[in-house]
Amino acid sequence: MAMPAIEAEHVGRLFRDRKGRTTGLRDLSLEVERGHVLALLGPNGAGKTTAVRGLSTLARFDTGRARVAGFDVGREAGQVRRRIGLVGQYAALDDLLSARQNLVLFGRLRGLRTAAARQRADALLEQFALVDAADRPVTGFSGGMRRRLDLAVGLITPPQVLFVDEPTTGLDPQSRRDVWDAIRALLTDGTTVLLTTQYLEEADALADEVVILADGRVIASGTPDELKDMIGPRIAHLRFETAQDCAAAREALSLAPDALAQDRDASVLSIPAVDGSRTLTTLVQRLAAAGLHPAEITLRKPSLDEVFLTLTNTSTAVANHSTGECA
């Protein structure tokens, strides 16, 4: 069996804030196969950035052990650094230089000769769809363009493992999707990616496996589908023309203990579909007998948002799910 690209066993690094409270990473264990994407998911303060800093050798773990690209991050930090790329939360770019000049500069800093740095810069500008802006000062770039350029800088010497800390924080929806496309493109070259994010949609879209952190500890891990399966069956969503029809449907179905409040939408009734499409057929038949006809019906698995809320218990919406009331 091939050695994992990233492996950590009970690593941690703790800090004390001004009020004497202990924060940071308490206990993290994980493995990432080569060519895969793992997302570290969690709220601010969960320990995501601390994990990335430790795995990328920018900080030492207080406890546990970790290996990246086959080398110990503590004892063989130099070997690790030669094989990784790192894209932090904030773009490390020179705003007065153009995109091409930034890439050539970082290539030279990574030991490339001038000709090789220019050749690599041209290839990355093409890969990240920045050719048209190659000679413009970075100061005029949009957030999405800056983030794509920052990813390109992290790849100036092709890494075996790329760490990306919250790649799309503050970006608009289209820019977020542009960055997602750029990350997906890395996988065709066999790069292993560990990214941190607060966005459940992002983890669902990009990750082969997700590790959920809360208060510095792992509270769940698995593929997105495995995590969704943890909190129950698929869910049938029935949208009605009016909130009154939604309430009448709940009463007609006599499903008060099981109906879920969903999306704060008073016209939507959401019901666990234990038997999948069979449940859906039964619901439609019973509603038709009561003279009620949903305007829209969908069947899906629980979202990662619902998984996260259920596991961390950070929202009163989870408690509301058991009320059986239309939102």
QUIFEN-V424447 format. One record per residue. N is the residue number from 1. D_FIRST is the distance of its C-alpha to the first C-alpha in whole Angstrom. Layout:
BEGIN
N,D_FIRST + N,D_FIRST
END
This chain:
BEGIN
1,0 + 2,4 + 3,6 + 4,9 + 5,12 + 6,14 + 7,14 + 8,17 + 9,19 + 10,22 + 11,23 + 12,27 + 13,30 + 14,34 + 15,37 + 16,41 + 17,43 + 18,46 + 19,47 + 20,45 + 21,42 + 22,39 + 23,36 + 24,33 + 25,29 + 26,29 + 27,26 + 28,23 + 29,19 + 30,17 + 31,13 + 32,13 + 33,10 + 34,11 + 35,14 + 36,15 + 37,19 + 38,19 + 39,23 + 40,24 + 41,27 + 42,31 + 43,34 + 44,36 + 45,35 + 46,32 + 47,30 + 48,28 + 49,30 + 50,29 + 51,26 + 52,25 + 53,28 + 54,26 + 55,22 + 56,24 + 57,26 + 58,29 + 59,30 + 60,28 + 61,27 + 62,29 + 63,27 + 64,23 + 65,20 + 66,18 + 67,16 + 68,16 + 69,15 + 70,13 + 71,17 + 72,19 + 73,21 + 74,24 + 75,24 + 76,23 + 77,24 + 78,26 + 79,22 + 80,21 + 81,24 + 82,24 + 83,21 + 84,22 + 85,25 + 86,27 + 87,29 + 88,32 + 89,34 + 90,37 + 91,37 + 92,37 + 93,40 + 94,43 + 95,45 + 96,48 + 97,45 + 98,44 + 99,41 + 100,41 + 101,42 + 102,40 + 103,37 + 104,38 + 105,39 + 106,36 + 107,34 + 108,37 + 109,36 + 110,32 + 111,33 + 112,34 + 113,37 + 114,40 + 115,39 + 116,35 + 117,36 + 118,38 + 119,36 + 120,33 + 121,36 + 122,37 + 123,33 + 124,33 + 125,36 + 126,35 + 127,32 + 128,33 + 129,37 + 130,39 + 131,41 + 132,44 + 133,44 + 134,43 + 135,46 + 136,47 + 137,47 + 138,44 + 139,47 + 140,48 + 141,44 + 142,44 + 143,41 + 144,39 + 145,39 + 146,39 + 147,35 + 148,34 + 149,35 + 150,34 + 151,30 + 152,31 + 153,32 + 154,29 + 155,27 + 156,30 + 157,27 + 158,24 + 159,22 + 160,18 + 161,19 + 162,22 + 163,24 + 164,26 + 165,29 + 166,31 + 167,31 + 168,34 + 169,36 + 170,40 + 171,39 + 172,41 + 173,39 + 174,39 + 175,38 + 176,35 + 177,34 + 178,35 + 179,32 + 180,30 + 181,30 + 182,29 + 183,26 + 184,25 + 185,26 + 186,23 + 187,20 + 188,21 + 189,20 + 190,17 + 191,18 + 192,17 + 193,20 + 194,21 + 195,24 + 196,27 + 197,30 + 198,32 + 199,33 + 200,31 + 201,32 + 202,30 + 203,27 + 204,27 + 205,27 + 206,25 + 207,22 + 208,19 + 209,19 + 210,22 + 211,22 + 212,26 + 213,28 + 214,31 + 215,33 + 216,30 + 217,28 + 218,25 + 219,27 + 220,25 + 221,21 + 222,20 + 223,20 + 224,24 + 225,25 + 226,23 + 227,25 + 228,28 + 229,28 + 230,28 + 231,32 + 232,33 + 233,34 + 234,35 + 235,38 + 236,41 + 237,43 + 238,47 + 239,49 + 240,53 + 241,55 + 242,57 + 243,56 + 244,59 + 245,57 + 246,54 + 247,56 + 248,57 + 249,54 + 250,53 + 251,56 + 252,56 + 253,52 + 254,53 + 255,49 + 256,50 + 257,48 + 258,45 + 259,46 + 260,44 + 261,46 + 262,44 + 263,44 + 264,48 + 265,49 + 266,52 + 267,52 + 268,48 + 269,47 + 270,44 + 271,43 + 272,40 + 273,39 + 274,38 + 275,38 + 276,37 + 277,40 + 278,42 + 279,43 + 280,44 + 281,46 + 282,48 + 283,48 + 284,50 + 285,52 + 286,53 + 287,54 + 288,56 + 289,58 + 290,59 + 291,60 + 292,57 + 293,55 + 294,52 + 295,52 + 296,48 + 297,45 + 298,41 + 299,38 + 300,35 + 301,33 + 302,33 + 303,33 + 304,31 + 305,34 + 306,35 + 307,32 + 308,32 + 309,36 + 310,35 + 311,32 + 312,34 + 313,38 + 314,39 + 315,41 + 316,44 + 317,43 + 318,41 + 319,44 + 320,46 + 321,44 + 322,45 + 323,49 + 324,49 + 325,51 + 326,51 + 327,50
END
